[in-house]
Amino acid sequence: VYGELVTGNVTHTLAYSYFDIERRDPNGYTTLFGGDRTRLSYLGSADFANGYTLNFGLDRTDEAFDSGGETGEENTVSAQAELLFQPSDAVDVSAALRYDDNSAFGGKASGRLAGVWRPQQDLALRAVIGTGFRAPSLYERFSIYGDESLSPEKSRSFELGVEKTYGEKASVKATLFYTEIEDLIDFDGNSTACASGFGCYNQVAGTTKSRGLELSGTYALSDRTSLYGNYTYTDAKTDGTRLTRTPRHDL
């Protein structure tokens, strides 16, 4: 549920959401999994002169899970702000900051800077640089496969892209991407940090680097039918060792 209120040039949105999920697998190793998530958020958006827009907000998320003996809960309070502006008719820039305060891992700030340049109407060049933070999930920490000693992941990412349109019938995109993740959380079938006997979630030592190229395109066959295509090449390694369960080619 949500409500909106407009005061002058500022739009206020207050929202509440609740999710309750239950999974049963009588023949599985984990026969029951139940979880709930509650979120209360405020988002403000203010339009200013000269093409400036400021988005800002606060939210609180509470999560809990129960898998028949293993339980866990946590909450995260976040604050965020994003500034959008147009230095010229051909350039769009956005700068964003976010601060997350997790009940188990404390506070962490992350940011993102992005820009788009359109040298001509049917051509756009874009660049993005950002940092990220992900706390381990409750299941990764407290389930039968979990490890309570896990620490958050920290990441840095970069993107360079180009998009070309051909009227209203077709478009093509190409994006180069590069991401570094410290303390990646992955499942290790040989880990004995938990009591499952079949492996556990584990902190991958070292720096995991993922780099590659994504190509995509669309073509309108008719007014009601369109064709879409996408291909991604990904080279993901941790200190020279290829990352498992990450496809090199995805079409």
JOZIGI-V349320 format. One record per helix or strand. SS is the DSSP state (H for helix, E for strand). FROM is the first residue (numbers start at 1). TO is the last residue. If there is no record, write none. Layout:
((SS	FROM	TO) (SS	FROM	TO))
This chain:
((E	2	7) (E	10	24) (E	32	47) (H	49	51) (E	53	66) (E	71	88) (E	91	102) (E	106	120) (E	123	134) (H	138	142) (E	153	166) (E	170	188) (E	200	220) (E	226	238) (E	241	242) (E	249	250))
